[in-house]
Amino acid sequence: MVNKTMRYLITGSCGTIGSSLLEYILTSKPEAEVLCLDNNEGQLFFQEQDYLQDERVRFFLADIRDYERLKSIIIDVDVIFHSAALKHVVMCERSPMDAIQTNIHGVNNIVRVASERKVGKVIFTSSDKAVNPTNVMGTSKLMGERIITAANSTHHSGETVFAATRFGNVLGSSGSVIPIFKRQIQTGGPVTLTDSEMTRFVMSIEQAVKLVVDSSDLAIGGEVFITKMPVIRIKDLASVMISELAEKSGFALSSIEIIEIGSKPGEKLYEELMSSEETRRAVELDDYFSVLPAFRGIYRHIDYDYKDVISSKVTNPYISENESFMSKDELGQFLSEYRLLEEPILEEPSKRYWPGDKK
């Protein structure tokens, strides 16, 4: 019997997670085929140039808002990694209907086509901002999660398994705080903090990719997977980065100031990766938590018989302000281990604007 070649589809393939997933699959699964989908024409062109000699990869200029276009691409696909989304909090706040079209209707289009095409598994990448959301982006991501969970129950064929992953802050990703701080240090400062008391769950790009891939292996149906991850204080991150980069950039340590500019509208001082309600239906695994569907069993019964379950009872809602945070030494080791300060990042803006700052 000839083994079937696995075919993956990555939406948002030009993004930080999408492009890292592509590299991971091609490296770890040499027999796999990968379909890459993105609506960023320029970035997709350059991404395709990087893989011109690799016959395992095909690239498609398409938008997840376009159901018919998705239907023409998703054929004989085994696994979909759905990472395409509008993720910028301020931009989604300014253009809420676009966030709805992409982060809600787009997810629903993926669900519809995956069910019709009998895709094996769909893994949706969500955000910590989906927990008790305070902005449009987080609310749209929460709806995306609920659509994925509901799809697992309401699509009666049961041939497609739908699940979601929930990220913390992916350090080093496009638009994350590290490129912004780095650019500010390279230009002599100041480094701008929204609030000195702000805490965040963090993960590397490699850890984020591992979460997505492991979730596809673990998924039974309708779950939200959360990585166990460390907590940092943002002011410690700024301090460590100044210590590491100031002199390399030609500035004395004492010359780089840290100033507070105030929180953005809808921005939390802490992060939540699991709500108190979700703890009542969560299971703790070795490296992850699995939040099970709230309304399972309405349409069909699913046994969530994971291997290596540490506990079937979770009491900690996993909120960053309640967790121990990394020391500056530990944070420095984390940045070094994942090479987060190695490459110069000069294209990122050194100043951040909130709504109303620019007329």
Secondary structure as UniProt FT lines:
FT   STRAND          7..11
FT   TURN            12..14
FT   HELIX           16..28
FT   TURN            30..31
FT   STRAND          33..38
FT   HELIX           41..50
FT   TURN            51..53
FT   TURN            55..56
FT   STRAND          57..61
FT   TURN            64..65
FT   HELIX           67..73
FT   STRAND          79..82
FT   HELIX           89..94
FT   HELIX           96..100
FT   HELIX           101..105
FT   HELIX           106..116
FT   TURN            117..118
FT   STRAND          121..127
FT   HELIX           128..130
FT   HELIX           136..154
FT   TURN            156..157
FT   STRAND          161..167
FT   STRAND          169..170
FT   TURN            171..172
FT   TURN            174..175
FT   HELIX           177..186
FT   TURN            187..188
FT   STRAND          191..193
FT   TURN            196..197
FT   STRAND          199..203
FT   HELIX           205..218
FT   STRAND          224..227
FT   STRAND          231..233
FT   HELIX           234..245
FT   HELIX           247..249
FT   HELIX           253..255
FT   STRAND          258..260
FT   TURN            265..266
FT   HELIX           276..279
FT   TURN            280..281
FT   STRAND          282..284
FT   STRAND          288..291
FT   TURN            294..297
FT   HELIX           320..322
FT   HELIX           328..337
FT   TURN            338..341
FT   TURN            355..356
//
